[in-house]
């Protein structure tokens, strides 16, 4: 998994690329730290993801929770069709 972070004036936009699986949980901690430190709205774009497992869905749930604790809104955008089932579990 690779990611890019930008502050677009309305909050953070994080773009994920590659696979979001259990193997990425250590790298994902960096994203959680960025969300915590920003204390802002967070948008995570999944457009570049090629696959995700249940651990990846859990990591997105952690990001959602971290954004809520920091006082910001959270949204997942540009979700590929084949990942819709996992993302629906987060609502």
Secondary structure, DSSP 8 states (H G I E B T S, - for coil): -EEEEEE-SSSEEEEEEEEESGGGHHHHHHHHHHHHHH-S-EEEEEEEEEEE-HHHHHHHHHHHHHHHHTT--EEEES--GGGHHHHHTT-
